[in-house]
Amino acid sequence: MGNNITWINRDFAIEHEIVSNTSNYAFDSGVLKNGQSFSLNFTKAGTYNYYDKLHPNLSGIIIVQQ
């Protein structure tokens, strides 16, 4: 465990903001412009849901196993 996850905005003209919707591990990347990145280190096993605050139809799940 202790895996680092990095999101990189590679959209030329679109901003994104990665936000958790998992109550036990809250995070918010802030607005990411093209070329900007946001990294997190997940140290506990679990399922972590997230979405793009600016485009809520974009979402994902991170599963951390021991």
Beta strands, then each sheet from edge to edge (+ up, - down):
strand 1: 3-8
strand 2: 18-20
strand 3: 37-42
strand 4: 46-52
strand 5: 55-64
sheet 1: 1+ 3-
sheet 2: 2+ 4- 5+
end
